[in-house]
Amino acid sequence: MIFVLDAGNTNLKFGLFEGDQLRNSWRMATKEHVTSDEIGIKNMSFLKYLGLDASDIEDIMISSVIPSMNYTFEHMCRTYFKIKPTFVGPGVKTGINILYDNPKELGSDRIVNAVAAYENYGGPCITVDFGTATSFGCISKNGEFLGGAICPGIILSSNALTNNTAKLPRVELVKPENVINKNTVQNMQSGIIYGYVGQVEYILRKMKKEMGGNVKVIATGGMANTIASETDSIDIIDSLLTLKGLYIIYKKNRSR
């Protein structure tokens, strides 16, 4: 089995691939000062719950947007799995030609999403990852990463609103039935969610125009379903896009 880890700013997402099938996936909160033992023991517990152990893992592929934690991840893999993991980064084959001014600046999560979207759904396409930040990635029909856009994620925007105002409360991010509402909580929910839908729609409309029109949009991340339910701009929701991309990249590099 192949073990994959997508290390994001909010969550660590893990997956187990058996053959080309994702057998299981799970997640835990990202904590900056977590130790390799804490991560390792939790993963050992989950494998035991599945009736597996560390010896069932053949190799490990990691995407991380938290450089300060990379040593922790590598140490966990070496200690608990006896495997040196491969990180998505310079020197790793992806099959994607990155047309960025400086390709080293591009986050590994965006690369992985681009690989998964192009391999599974073809190009041209746009990926939208609703994470801590919402990132848009544009891939040409020939598999070139053309660039994209990054904006604050919807939860980050909501937190900024409440943290920087004296009287506005924290609210649950649920969609009110109407845009016009008669109490503060629903006013905030309306502005945050419907306002975010408008932002996403506008960015996607501009991107599609710049890419020539007929472009497929694939969304992933925690708020993908909420946003997609209010717009026709998103064609596909794939909550496992990043994990799938990690496995595809593993296959492209397994002969190394």
C-alpha angles and dihedrals in degrees: 000000000000118000117209130188127195106193110199132171093257105027142019108223120199131191139184119210122197108188104324094326126099101231099183141351133191140165144208133194117273110244118182096215098041114131129234088245093056092052092042096049092048090051092047089052092051092048089050089051087055092049093252137111138200093274089067090066114092101178143351132224122189136192112191132178090181107078092179089064099046094095089052091053093047093047090050091052094048094046101043103026101025087229131123104224126223116233121209104247144095112349095024116117113238105160088232122113105218111214094189122134087241111013091196089068093062113103116243091232090060091048091050092048091050091051093049094046094048095044095045103033107018130228155334091044144141125221121209116192113192098203134125083308120024109234128192120201125189121207123187126225087260095055098260120146101228099183133262145193139280127206135167113284119248094253091048089051092049092050091049090053094053097037093054100043127072101218108023112105130217109267136197111252098240123137115248116222093242135037091222110065137172105220135057097245094053091041088058093044090050095048095044099045103032090039089053091049089054092051093050093046093050095048092047092048091052092045093050090050092051090048094051105265117275102080129148117227121211119190130197137166136073100299097040096106094047094051096039092054089065100045140052091207094088116073103180135024114204112173091183097050096118095047090049090050092053091054092048090052090047090056091050090054105034094103091059 
